[in-house]
């Protein structure tokens, strides 16, 4: 998957699990999200994520879930149904819900036309109303299927069952790992980041090193990112990592 943006008069492209595309990019700034080692970059921002190994039976995968997640799934099955958004109308329904939600919460706004590779799952209540949804990135190059983001529309207990759906979908498609979408090391207790970490920890994922690689094609951008790498700023400051991780979705 690739996201393209204009940033301060420069072209920015972000590649997800696609090193050949990243290396071939002629954008002013190219970024690669990967669990492996990139052969070329000017700056590497270290990240952490949780990977669920999928080379097991469905029963073994589900047995690795925490009791709290299993309880949430059982409760959700009584009140919601999950469906994959397979038509343009279903995908549009998701973005109609997500875009106002993102603006209200101060989140970065995606461009639906650039996200056709994503898989979207919708959770509906018994009346057929959309209550929640989750979006996933298939990364066949690294055999990884990654949680990207989601939306909460109405009161629901669908969070855990949407994550389970993504995990089982990844196994069905033959991916080696399900990526829970990143965690924040050292999150302050009681913070939103700590809450997200706790939720993601319930699905049997293994703490794994991840990377955001960045390279520039012009002298100025190459110098900037090389300096960030040499001085250690890229690895030291979480604010830079957060900025670089989000910038492509402006």
Secondary structure, DSSP 8 states (H G I E B T S, - for coil): -EEEEEETTEEEEEEES-HHHHHH--SSEEEEEESS--S--SEEEEEEEEEEE-SS-HHHHHHTS-HHHHHHHHHHHTTEEEEE--SHHHHHHHHHHHHHHHHHHT-----GGG-TT-EEEEEEETTS-EEEEEEEEEETTTTEEEEEEEEE-SS---HHHHHHHHHHHHHHTT-SEEE---B-TT--TTSHHHHHHHHHGGG--EEEEEEEEEEESSHHHHHHHHHHHHHTHHHH-HHHHHHHHHGGG-
